[in-house]
Amino acid sequence: MFPKRHLLGQFLLLTILGLLLLSLFDSNPWWKVVLYALPTALITTYLGEAARQAMSPAFAAVLQGIAAALTAYLIGLTPLFRTTFGTLVGFALLVSAAEIVLPRRLKQERR
């Protein structure tokens, strides 16, 4: 099982990036983005931990970005949440980039 701090960090990351893209560009209310980030944090954290054991961290980060965008797309199929193709692509790229950069940055700070 993954540590609770990692899950909290993933939730904060998805909330901040979701507020930047899904709220700003697709006009979703902030509370819907926060509710979206809850299950997505669980999915991406679990997927990321499983993928890191079998593959490279960069590939795992790309999978996490795609999973976050796919979850937003699936929620966007309901009338409660609005998504566009461009926002989903940007969201997947931003989540992937953050998942690549942040762990490296945190390892440097621990030293």
HUVEN-V708323 format. One line per field, one symbol per residue. ss: DSSP state (H for helix, E for strand, C for the rest). phi: phi as a letter, one per 40 degrees, with the letter a starting at -180 (. if undefined). psi: psi as a letter, one per 40 degrees, with the letter a starting at -180 (. if undefined). A space follows every 50 residues. Layout:
# HUVEN-V708323
ss=???
phi=???
psi=???
This chain:
# HUVEN-V708323
ss=CCCHHHHHHHHHHHHHHHHHHHHCCCCCCHHHHHHHHHHHHHHHHHHHHH HHHHCCHHHHHHHHHHHHHHHHHHHHCCCCCCCCHHHHHHHHHHHHHHHH HHHHHHHHHHC
phi=.cccccccccccccccccccbccccbfccccccccccccccccccccccc cccbbcccccccccccccccccccccccccbbbbcccccccccccccccc ccccccccccc
psi=iiiddddddddddddddddddddddefiiddddddddcdddddddddddd ddddaidddddddddddddddddddeeieehhiidddddddddddddddd dddddddddd.
